[in-house]
Amino acid sequence: MKQRWTATTVAEALDLIRAAKDQLDSRVLALAPGADFREKDRIEKETPLFLAIDLDLTYLEQATAAKHQFNEIVRSDTAPDAG
């Protein structure tokens, strides 16, 4: 079974990451109900899985750069004059 999920906001992306983790945990538990930590760890390490994540942080990087630039302008405008 393949799934593809799409998020368009940070909140949606975080929800999808949690949902994917919960689904993986659920499948491992279904594979070995009652398994102890070591058995669960072994199953997680040995069970093949393909995961691809395309993460476009362009907007966040641009917004961060703009904020830093704004902060520098404000600081330079409010800094006491040397001299």
N, C-alpha and C positions, 0 to 999 in steps of 0.2 A: 504494500500500500504506500503510495506516494502522496505527499501533501505539499501544498505551496500556500504560504500565508503572506499577506502584504500589509504593511503598516505605513501610515502617512504622517504620524506624529510620534514624538518621543514616548508619550504615554502608551500608545498602541504598540510600539516596538517592545517596550518593557513588558507589557501584558503578554505579547506573543512569545517572548523569551521564557517567561514564567510558565506559560501554557505548554510550550515545547518540553521544558524540563519536567513538568508534572506528567506529561504523556510518556516520556522516556522512563521515568521512575515507575509509573503504573505498569508499563509493558514488562519491565524487568521483574517487578513483583509478581506479575501474572506468570512469567516464565519459571520462577522459582519461589512459590509462596512459602513464607516462613523461613526463608534463607537468612543466615546470620550475616553480619557485616562483611566477613571475608568472602563468603560465597557470592554475595551481591557484588562486591568489588571485582571478583574474578569474572563474573558474567559480564559486567560493564566493560571490562578490559578486553574480553575475548569475543564479544558479539559485534560482528561487522555492522556498520551504519554509514550512510553517506549524508553529510550535512554541508550545505553551501549557504553562506550568508553574504549578501550584497548590502553593504552598509554605506550609504551616501551621506557623509557628514558635511557636505559643501555648505549648506545654509548655516549650520552651527558654527563652522569655522569662520565664515564671513561675518556672522553676527558677533562673534567673539572678537574678531579683529576690529570691527567697527566700534565696539564698546571700549576696547583698549585705546583706540585712537581718540575717541571722545574723552575718555578719562585723562589722557595726556594733554589734550587741549584745555580741559578744565583746570588741571593742575598748573599748567603754565600760565593761565590767566589769573589764577588766585595765589600764585607763589609770590612771596615778598620780593621786592626789587633788591638786588644786591648792589651795594655801592654806596 
